[in-house]
Amino acid sequence: MLKGLSAVVTGSTSGIGLGIAHVLASKGVNLVINGFGDAAAIEAERVNLETKHGIKAVYSGADISKPDEVKAMVDLCVSSFGKIDILVNNAGIQYTANLEDFPAEKWNAIIAINLSGVFWGMHAALPYMKEKGFGRIINIGSVHGLIGSTHKAAYVAAKHGVVGMSKVVALETAGTGVTCNTICPGWVHTPLVQKQIEDNAARDGISVEQATENLLSEKQPSKQFATPEQMGELAAFLCTDAAAQMTGIAIPVDGGWTAQ
């Protein structure tokens, strides 16, 4: 159903973004992938997406905190594939500290990427989508867009902002063929989360298995991770005709975290 569409997926060289990119590619979507990392590894992943799924993929090294680079990334999608049908705003960073100890530079960086970067992506993509009467904007939020946690003032503020901003875009585009929704993951097993688990295990002098159980049982009642592929399948569903009247909603994928 998605074959021949084109998408920009930010932060897609690893983790959730890469999972979403692979699912979209498996359904025939051409891609602009984006993110930081080793150039050779990124090129290998780009080629892998093309060869594994039979689509076209190009890479943008846009810094999501810089509006001009975000616009150039969206324009690259249009110049490469003739259109932009799907925008997945996934790129994000994290830092934890008590609010009174939170460094200004960390606050500014998180807001610039996790919130303003989403704004600039939509700002660049919406004119193209509205002109052709079709578009799917999928913002990757977090359970922290719906609830709070200690030590995450900037992240929680940014993710709440993404949920609210998505509602605004949904209202502004209602009836145009463009939808805008937010996926709100809980704990997803990614390399970054695995590192956090290993750091916790080393800090507490416990096994990685015990640290994993502690992490999940504290917040996620299912005691199971969600997967990047599950995020991708949900994103793909939101791009279909079946989801044409789903707009302005925040969808938790959190093993019951926000049900508590």
C-alpha positions, 0 to 999 in steps of 0.5 A: 500500500505504501510502495512508491512513497517517499519518506524522511526519517530523522535519527535513522542511522541507529535505534528506533529510527533505523527500525522505522526506516527498515519497516518503511523500506520493506513496504516499498518506501524510498528513503532519506536517512539521517543521523550522525555516526561513522561514515562507512557504517552509515553508507553500508546501512544505506546500501543495505536498505536498498539491496534488502528492500529494493528501494532507493535510499539517500543520506542527509547529514543534516544537524536537526538543531539547524533550520537551514539544514533541516530544510535542505534535508526535506528538499533533498527528498523532493529533488531525489524522489519528486515529493515527500509523502512521509516525515518521521521526526525521530532524532533526539538526545537525552541528559539527566540531572536535577533541575537546579543542576541542569546545565544551560547548554544541555537544556538548549541542546535538548530543546533545539533537537527534540522540540525545535527540530520537529518544528523545523521538519514540519515547517519545511515539509508541510508546504509540499504535502499540502500542495499535493493533498497528501502527507503523513507526519509521524513524530516520535514522542515518548511516554514522557510526553504524557507523564513526568519523571525525575531528572528529565526536565528538558526531555519531558518539556520537549516531548510534551511540546511535541505532543501539543505541537502535533495537535496544532498541526493536525487541526491546521491540516484537517481535511487536507489529506495530511495527518500528524500523530505522535508515537509515544514509546516507553522502554525500547531496546536500543543500543543506547538503552542497552548501554544504560543498563550496562552502566547501571549494572556496573554502578550497582554491582549486579548482573546485566540481567538483574539491571534489565529486570530492575529497569523494566519493573520500575516503570513498564508493567509488561516487563518486556521491551518494545522493539524498533520494528514495532515502532516501524509497523505502527508508523507504517500503519499511520501512513495507510488509508486505514489511518486517514482519520487518525490525526492529532493523537498520541499513541503510547507503546509502553507495556502499560506504563501510562495505564498506571 
